[in-house]
Amino acid sequence: MARNMNTISLSPEFFSDLGVIAQDETLFVKLQKYVKKLISTKAKDDSLMTKDEFFAKLERSRKQIEEGNYVKFSNIQEFNEYFGVK
């Protein structure tokens, strides 16, 4: 499934595969564990966001800059000191 597929075109193939997996208890248990792992990973990853969330975050950042609420660095050393990078 390397090609870019939208939800509608993915659904028939996905549900067909689920039908095969549902008939094999071992595969079904593996799938269930993997799905739980995926959900857990998504919950922990702050960088995962929808397109709308991404643009809302950009807009909040733009407003903060307009209000002067930001930190400016003159060089990489200042940046590293600020963030504690050695």
Buried (B, 14 or more C-beta within 10 A) or exposed (E): EEEEEEEEEEEEEEEEEEEEBEEEEEEEEEBEEEEEEEEEEEEEEEEEEEEEEEEEEEEEEEEEEEEEEEEEEEEEEEEEEEEEEE
